[in-house]
Amino acid sequence: MIDLIEKEKMSQLYDFYKELLTEKQRNYFEMYYFFDNSLGEIASDNNLSRNAIYDNIKKTCKILLDYEEKLHLLEKSNKRNEIIEELEKKYNDSLIEELKNID
């Protein structure tokens, strides 16, 4: 069973780096993390063993973590959001809205 903190982090990393994954990696990851399919269900749907799906999903998670370790996109986004929140507390300005909508 995936804990919610891990699931949230993996989902966020996936949002940043999904284009760098293969189609199969994206498919298995989405089925497991977003659609809550069991490993057995994914394996059955794809004519693979449960262990093959497990290995692929674990490998995909490691790849996402490695990308983040090198590129820090999630870390930078979180920091940017913290700064925006602080600015919003101090100022009510249209420039803050523009900054929020850049991504």
Secondary structure, DSSP 8 states (H G I E B T S, - for coil): ---HHHHHHHHHHHHHHGGGS-HHHHHHHIIIIIS---HHHHHHHTT--HHHHHHHHHHHHHHHHHHHHHH-HHHHHHHHHHHHHHHHHH---HHHHHHHT--
